[in-house]
Amino acid sequence: MHSFIRSLFLLFLALIGFCMSPAGAAPVEPVEADRIVAVVGDEVITLYDLRVRLDAALKQLQKQGTSLPPQEVLERQMLERVIMDRIQLQVARDSGLRVDDAQLDQAIGRIAANNKMTPQQFRQALEKDGVNYARFREEIRSEMTMVRLREREVDRKLVISDGEVDLYLANQASTGGGEEYQLAHILMRAPESASPEQLQKLRQRGEQALKRARAGENFAELTATFSDAPDALQGGSLGWRQLDRMPTLYAETAVRLQPGEVSDLLRSSAGFHIVKLLGKRGGSGPASIQQTHARHILIRVNEVVSESEARRKMENLRERLVNGGDFAELARLYSQDGSAAKGGDLGWVSPGDTVPDFERAMDALKDNEISPVVQSPFGMHLIQVLERRQRDVSEERQRAAARQALRERRLDEAYQDWLRQLRDRTYVENRLEEK
């Protein structure tokens, strides 16, 4: 209850300031003291906590050029987001799940590297932009904790049977596929044991949102106003997906829509949904894929080896290779990867097998050409392409792709159900509307 005590202390200071104002002094404009806006389990969320999160979200929305709904609507949406985050963090804490400082430092180091900065430069850039670095660290720790909790409680428990894979492949063979759909959605989450009155109220809210969407109002703004989904303040966009990689309800709806059209109000176990089709592209996919036989040398960036030092070492190695050095021998001597014992040989690599930075650099190479130094989340690489080939997609790869598609389709549904159950099991008291 430290936040509650802090609220009382701020109020006490405000009263002292009023009592000690000199006679005849101009009246001071009152400033709202911090107050509790929600109770979640055994913790409180203060107005200050909410405003900090809201300010960060507003800056992001303004960068994206998203038109903003009224302040009170944004506050309500953000408070629900903070409540859901706090619930998940409490579950993680109570089950002993935590991210230690070493893991956090590694994650921030990767973020800095992706921005082409050292961790120290990244910290200075954040502080220059007015970001409190200690708070930023804890926000990253919280995000990592929630991702690991989801992996443990949802992702790892989702099992796709061989029978489901067989049925999926049979459907694909009969219907073709390959088209991609770009969807945005609004979710109005219903409690697990919602009463008929609650459902009716939620339905009316959904019909109001649907009416405004079909009248042509900005869908991203409507999402920020009405949606209870985690992506509400990001416009509700699901990105480009094939039908088999989206929830079944959305897939069945998407095929009936034309770009720009909005669905009817949809009902699921999670609540009520509105879907808008933003775009559609593609057709039947290729029957074969290009595979690349490549090898590489990797030097990792860590607490001992800085980014600049790793790059310098790789530039020296590249010079030796260009001047006739033996790639396999140098890989065995210097590479910090499991492939070092095989001279850096990665075998036949298919699209998507490696991280995007590595794949882009590899695809740009001619046969036997040595790449420039390539940076990826793993460190610094030198890459050589030995040969390329076209291969029909094997049955094993088809089945793996089918299993992954089914997982992606069902994970969204499973995650939303899990969040709803967590919300229903946790004591939550919303005081935002209290004056």
C-alpha positions in Angstrom: 0.0 0.0 0.0 3.0 2.3 -0.5 1.1 4.2 -3.3 -1.8 4.8 -0.9 0.4 6.2 1.8 2.1 8.4 -0.9 -1.3 9.7 -1.9 -2.1 10.7 1.7 1.3 12.3 2.0 0.8 14.4 -1.1 -2.6 15.5 0.1 -1.1 16.4 3.5 1.6 18.6 1.8 -1.1 20.3 -0.2 -3.0 21.1 2.9 0.1 22.5 4.6 0.8 24.7 1.6 -2.7 26.1 1.8 -2.5 26.8 5.5 0.9 28.5 5.2 0.0 30.8 2.3 0.6 34.4 3.3 -2.4 36.6 3.8 -3.3 38.5 0.7 -1.3 36.3 -1.6 -2.8 35.4 -5.0 -4.7 32.1 -4.8 -2.7 29.2 -6.1 -4.4 27.1 -8.8 -5.2 23.7 -7.2 -3.2 20.7 -8.5 -4.8 17.2 -8.3 -3.0 15.0 -5.8 -2.0 11.5 -6.9 -4.8 9.0 -6.3 -5.6 5.3 -6.7 -7.4 4.6 -9.9 -7.6 0.8 -9.6 -6.9 -2.0 -7.2 -5.6 -5.2 -8.8 -5.2 -8.2 -6.4 -2.9 -7.0 -3.7 -1.6 -3.9 -5.6 -2.8 -0.5 -6.5 -2.5 1.5 -9.7 -2.2 5.3 -9.2 -3.2 8.1 -11.5 0.6 8.9 -11.8 1.2 5.3 -13.0 -1.6 5.6 -15.6 -0.4 9.0 -16.9 3.1 7.8 -17.4 1.9 4.9 -19.5 -0.6 7.1 -21.3 2.0 9.8 -22.2 4.3 7.2 -23.8 1.4 5.8 -25.8 0.3 9.3 -26.9 3.8 10.0 -28.2 3.7 6.8 -30.3 0.3 7.5 -31.7 1.3 11.0 -32.6 4.4 9.7 -34.4 2.1 7.3 -36.4 -0.2 10.2 -37.2 -3.2 8.4 -35.6 -6.1 10.7 -34.8 -6.8 10.6 -31.1 -10.1 9.8 -29.3 -11.0 11.9 -26.2 -8.7 11.9 -23.2 -11.1 10.1 -21.0 -11.5 7.3 -23.6 -7.8 6.9 -23.9 -7.5 6.8 -20.1 -10.1 4.0 -19.8 -8.4 2.0 -22.5 -4.9 2.4 -21.1 -6.1 1.6 -17.6 -7.5 -1.7 -18.8 -4.1 -2.4 -20.5 -2.2 -1.6 -17.3 -4.7 -3.8 -15.3 -4.1 -6.8 -17.6 -0.3 -6.3 -17.4 -0.4 -6.1 -13.7 -2.5 -9.3 -13.4 0.0 -11.2 -15.6 3.0 -9.9 -13.6 1.4 -11.0 -10.3 0.8 -14.5 -11.7 4.5 -14.6 -12.8 5.7 -13.3 -9.4 3.6 -15.8 -7.5 4.9 -18.7 -9.6 8.5 -17.6 -9.2 9.0 -16.6 -12.8 11.4 -13.7 -13.1 13.9 -12.0 -15.5 17.3 -11.4 -13.8 19.6 -8.4 -14.4 22.0 -10.4 -16.7 19.1 -11.5 -19.0 17.7 -7.9 -19.0 21.2 -6.5 -19.9 21.5 -8.9 -22.8 18.0 -7.9 -24.1 18.7 -4.2 -23.9 22.1 -4.9 -25.6 20.2 -6.5 -28.5 17.8 -3.5 -28.7 20.8 -1.2 -28.8 22.5 -3.2 -31.5 19.3 -3.2 -33.6 19.5 0.6 -33.4 23.2 0.5 -34.3 24.3 1.8 -30.9 26.3 0.5 -28.0 24.3 0.1 -24.7 25.9 3.3 -23.4 25.0 5.3 -26.5 21.4 3.8 -26.4 21.0 4.9 -22.8 22.3 8.4 -23.6 19.8 8.7 -26.5 16.9 7.6 -24.3 17.8 10.2 -21.6 18.3 12.9 -24.2 14.7 12.2 -25.3 13.5 12.5 -21.7 13.1 8.8 -21.0 13.8 7.7 -17.5 16.3 4.9 -18.0 15.6 3.0 -14.8 11.9 3.0 -15.7 12.7 1.9 -19.2 14.6 -1.1 -17.9 11.8 -2.2 -15.7 9.3 -1.9 -18.6 11.5 -4.1 -20.7 11.8 -6.6 -17.8 8.0 -6.6 -17.5 7.5 -7.2 -21.2 10.0 -10.1 -21.1 8.3 -11.6 -18.1 4.9 -11.5 -19.7 6.2 -13.1 -22.9 7.8 -15.9 -20.9 4.6 -16.4 -18.9 2.6 -16.6 -22.1 5.0 -19.1 -23.5 4.7 -21.3 -20.4 1.0 -21.0 -19.8 -0.3 -20.9 -23.4 2.2 -21.6 -26.1 3.7 -24.7 -24.7 0.4 -26.2 -23.7 -1.1 -26.0 -27.2 -0.8 -29.4 -28.9 -1.5 -29.9 -32.6 -2.4 -33.5 -33.4 -1.3 -35.4 -36.5 -5.0 -35.8 -37.4 -5.4 -32.0 -37.4 -2.4 -31.7 -39.7 -3.7 -34.3 -42.1 -7.1 -32.5 -42.3 -5.4 -29.2 -42.8 -3.3 -30.5 -45.7 -6.3 -32.2 -47.3 -8.2 -28.9 -47.2 -5.3 -27.0 -48.6 -5.0 -29.5 -51.5 -8.7 -29.0 -52.3 -9.0 -25.2 -51.9 -5.5 -24.0 -53.0 -4.3 -21.0 -51.1 -1.6 -18.4 -50.8 -3.7 -15.3 -50.7 -2.9 -12.9 -47.8 -5.3 -10.7 -46.0 -4.6 -7.6 -44.0 -7.1 -7.2 -41.2 -7.8 -4.8 -38.3 -10.2 -5.8 -35.5 -12.1 -4.5 -32.5 -12.6 -6.9 -29.6 -15.1 -6.2 -26.8 -14.2 -8.8 -24.2 -17.0 -10.5 -22.3 -16.4 -12.0 -18.8 -16.3 -15.8 -18.7 -19.6 -15.9 -16.7 -21.2 -12.8 -18.1 -24.9 -12.3 -17.3 -27.5 -11.7 -20.0 -27.6 -8.0 -18.9 -23.8 -7.7 -19.3 -23.9 -9.3 -22.7 -26.7 -7.0 -23.9 -24.8 -4.0 -22.7 -21.7 -5.2 -24.5 -23.7 -5.9 -27.7 -25.1 -2.4 -27.7 -21.6 -1.0 -27.3 -20.5 -3.2 -30.3 -23.4 -2.0 -32.4 -22.5 1.6 -31.7 -18.9 0.9 -32.8 -20.1 -0.9 -35.9 -22.5 1.9 -36.9 -19.6 4.4 -36.6 -17.2 2.2 -38.6 -19.7 1.7 -41.4 -20.3 5.5 -41.4 -16.6 5.9 -42.4 -15.0 6.9 -39.2 -11.3 6.3 -38.7 -11.1 2.6 -37.8 -7.8 3.0 -35.8 -9.5 5.7 -33.7 -12.5 3.5 -33.1 -10.2 0.7 -32.1 -8.5 2.9 -29.5 -12.0 3.9 -28.3 -13.8 0.6 -28.1 -11.4 -2.4 -28.3 -10.2 -4.4 -25.3 -7.5 -6.2 -27.3 -3.8 -5.7 -26.4 -3.3 -4.0 -29.8 -6.1 -1.5 -29.3 -3.8 1.5 -29.3 -1.9 0.2 -32.4 -5.0 0.4 -34.6 -6.0 -3.3 -34.0 -3.9 -4.3 -37.0 -3.2 -8.1 -37.4 -0.8 -7.5 -40.3 -0.7 -9.6 -43.5 -1.7 -13.2 -42.9 -3.0 -16.2 -44.9 -6.4 -17.5 -43.8 -4.8 -20.5 -42.2 -2.8 -18.2 -39.9 -5.7 -16.3 -38.3 -8.4 -17.2 -35.9 -11.1 -19.4 -37.6 -13.9 -16.8 -37.0 -11.8 -14.1 -38.7 -10.8 -16.4 -41.6 -14.4 -17.3 -42.3 -15.3 -13.6 -42.2 -12.3 -12.3 -44.3 -13.2 -14.3 -47.4 -16.7 -12.7 -47.5 -15.3 -9.1 -47.4 -13.9 -6.8 -50.0 -11.0 -4.4 -49.2 -12.4 -1.5 -47.1 -15.5 -3.4 -46.0 -16.5 -4.0 -42.3 -18.0 -7.2 -41.0 -21.2 -7.6 -39.0 -20.9 -7.7 -35.3 -19.4 -11.2 -34.6 -19.8 -13.3 -31.4 -17.3 -15.7 -29.9 -16.5 -17.1 -26.5 -14.2 -14.2 -26.0 -16.9 -11.5 -26.6 -17.9 -9.4 -29.6 -15.8 -8.6 -32.6 -15.7 -6.3 -35.6 -13.3 -7.0 -38.5 -12.3 -4.7 -41.3 -10.5 -6.0 -44.4 -7.7 -3.5 -45.2 -6.2 -5.3 -48.1 -5.8 -8.5 -50.0 -2.9 -9.8 -52.1 -1.2 -12.8 -53.7 -2.4 -16.1 -55.0 -1.3 -19.7 -55.2 2.2 -20.1 -53.8 5.1 -21.6 -55.6 5.5 -25.3 -55.8 9.2 -25.2 -55.0 11.6 -23.1 -52.9 15.2 -21.9 -53.4 17.6 -23.4 -50.9 21.1 -22.0 -50.3 24.2 -24.0 -49.3 26.1 -21.6 -47.1 28.8 -21.4 -44.5 29.7 -18.6 -42.0 32.0 -17.4 -39.3 30.4 -15.9 -36.2 31.9 -13.8 -33.4 29.4 -13.0 -30.7 29.0 -9.6 -29.0 28.7 -9.8 -25.2 30.0 -8.3 -22.0 33.6 -9.3 -22.9 33.7 -8.6 -26.6 32.2 -5.2 -27.7 30.5 -4.6 -31.0 33.4 -2.5 -32.3 36.0 -5.1 -31.3 34.0 -8.0 -32.9 33.6 -5.9 -36.1 37.4 -5.2 -36.1 38.2 -8.9 -35.8 35.8 -9.8 -38.6 37.3 -7.2 -40.9 40.7 -8.8 -40.3 39.3 -12.2 -41.1 37.6 -11.0 -44.2 40.8 -9.5 -45.5 42.6 -12.9 -45.0 39.7 -14.7 -46.8 39.8 -12.2 -49.8 43.6 -12.7 -50.0 43.2 -16.5 -50.3 42.6 -17.7 -46.8 40.8 -21.0 -46.2 37.3 -20.4 -45.1 36.8 -23.7 -43.4 40.1 -23.5 -41.5 39.4 -20.0 -40.2 35.8 -21.0 -39.2 37.2 -23.9 -37.2 39.7 -21.6 -35.5 37.6 -18.5 -34.8 33.9 -19.1 -35.2 31.8 -19.1 -32.0 29.0 -21.1 -33.5 28.1 -24.8 -33.3 28.9 -25.1 -37.0 32.6 -24.3 -36.4 33.6 -27.9 -36.2 32.2 -28.4 -39.7 34.2 -25.4 -41.1 31.2 -23.1 -40.6 29.0 -25.2 -43.0 25.3 -24.6 -42.4 24.1 -27.1 -45.0 21.1 -26.4 -47.2 19.2 -23.4 -45.8 15.6 -22.7 -46.7 13.8 -19.3 -46.6 13.0 -18.4 -43.0 15.5 -20.8 -41.5 17.8 -17.9 -40.4 17.2 -14.4 -38.9 16.2 -11.7 -41.5 19.5 -9.8 -41.3 21.5 -12.9 -42.1 19.0 -14.1 -44.8 19.0 -10.7 -46.7 22.8 -10.6 -46.7 23.1 -14.3 -47.9 20.5 -13.8 -50.7 22.4 -10.8 -52.0 25.6 -12.9 -52.5 26.8 -14.6 -55.7 28.2 -18.1 -55.5 31.5 -18.2 -53.7 31.4 -14.5 -52.8 32.4 -13.4 -49.3 30.0 -11.0 -47.7 30.9 -7.8 -45.9 30.7 -8.0 -42.1 27.0 -8.7 -41.3 25.4 -7.9 -38.0 22.6 -9.9 -36.5 21.1 -10.4 -33.0 23.7 -13.2 -32.6 26.8 -11.0 -33.3 29.0 -10.4 -36.4 29.1 -12.8 -39.4 31.0 -13.5 -42.5 29.0 -15.5 -45.0 29.9 -17.4 -48.1 27.4 -19.0 -50.5 28.6 -22.3 -52.0 25.7 -23.1 -54.3 21.9 -22.8 -54.7 19.2 -25.2 -55.8 15.4 -25.3 -56.4 13.6 -28.0 -54.3 10.0 -29.1 -54.2 8.6 -28.7 -50.7 9.1 -32.0 -49.1 6.2 -33.7 -47.2 8.1 -33.2 -44.0 8.4 -29.5 -44.6 4.8 -29.3 -45.7 3.7 -30.9 -42.4 5.9 -28.7 -40.4 4.5 -25.6 -42.1 0.9 -26.9 -41.6 1.5 -27.5 -37.9 2.9 -24.0 -37.5 0.0 -22.5 -39.4 -2.5 -24.3 -37.1 -0.6 -23.2 -34.0 -0.7 -19.5 -35.2 -4.4 -19.8 -35.8 -5.2 -21.3 -32.4 -2.7 -19.4 -30.3 -4.5 -16.1 -30.7 -7.8 -17.7 -29.6 -6.1 -19.6 -26.7 -4.3 -16.4 -25.5 -7.4 -14.3 -25.5 -9.3 -17.1 -23.6 -6.4 -17.3 -21.1 -6.4 -13.5 -20.5 -10.2 -13.5 -20.0 -9.9 -16.3 -17.4 -7.1 -14.4 -15.6 -9.2 -11.2 -15.5 -12.2 -13.1 -14.1 -10.2 -14.8 -11.4 -8.5 -11.6 -10.2 -10.0 -9.1 -7.8 -10.1 -5.8 -9.8 -11.6 -2.5 -8.5 -11.8 0.3 -11.1 -11.9 3.7 -9.4 -11.0 5.8 -12.5 -14.5 7.3 -12.7 -14.5 8.4 -9.1 -14.1 12.1 -8.5 
